Amino acid sequence: MGSSPIHADLNKPTSPISPRPPLAQASPEEVFLSWLIALPDGEDVAVAARKQIRRLDEATTVSPPLRRLRALLAEAAGTPD
């Protein structure tokens, strides 16, 4: 019967098609897109971005990836970096 998915062994564990990296390994762009997609319908993107920028600005240490994420949020907020 071949190796067609239709005839696959249903008891054999399957591996995920596209494993997601842990958040710590995600790029700033991946984090930004995840955040953007997770916003509720009708949410004001600029207002939500400014809120996230305030949270980032309160961080004690700011790594280069966090600076990049902040820059992406600033673009979404329509504010200068």
C-alpha positions in Angstrom: 0.0 0.0 0.0 3.0 2.4 0.0 3.8 5.3 2.3 0.8 7.4 1.5 -0.5 9.4 4.5 -3.9 7.7 4.0 -2.3 4.3 4.7 0.0 5.5 7.5 0.3 3.7 10.8 -2.2 5.6 13.0 -0.4 4.3 16.2 2.9 5.7 15.2 3.7 9.0 16.9 4.0 11.9 14.5 6.4 14.8 14.7 5.1 18.3 14.4 5.2 19.7 10.9 6.6 23.1 11.8 7.9 23.3 15.4 7.9 26.8 16.8 11.0 28.0 18.4 10.8 29.0 22.1 10.1 32.7 22.5 13.6 33.3 23.7 14.9 32.1 20.4 12.3 33.9 18.3 13.5 36.9 16.3 12.1 40.4 17.1 10.1 40.2 13.9 8.5 36.9 14.8 7.6 38.3 18.3 6.2 41.4 16.7 4.1 39.5 14.2 2.8 37.1 16.9 1.8 40.1 19.0 0.1 41.8 16.0 -1.8 38.7 15.1 -2.9 38.2 18.7 -4.5 41.6 19.0 -8.2 41.5 19.3 -10.4 42.5 16.4 -10.9 46.3 16.4 -8.0 47.0 18.7 -6.1 50.2 17.9 -2.7 49.0 16.8 -1.0 52.3 17.6 -2.4 52.5 21.1 -1.6 48.8 21.8 2.0 49.4 20.5 2.5 52.4 22.7 1.4 50.3 25.7 4.0 47.6 24.8 6.7 50.3 24.3 6.0 51.6 27.8 6.4 48.0 29.2 9.7 47.6 27.3 10.9 51.0 28.6 10.5 49.7 32.1 12.8 46.7 31.5 16.0 46.8 33.5 18.2 45.4 30.7 17.6 46.1 27.1 19.3 43.7 24.7 19.7 44.4 20.9 16.7 42.2 20.1 14.5 44.1 22.5 15.7 47.4 21.0 14.7 46.0 17.5 11.3 44.9 18.9 10.8 48.4 20.4 11.7 49.9 17.0 9.1 47.7 15.3 6.5 48.7 17.9 7.4 52.4 17.4 6.7 52.1 13.7 3.4 50.5 14.4 2.6 53.3 16.9 3.5 55.9 14.4 6.0 57.4 16.8 9.7 58.2 16.3 12.1 55.6 17.7 
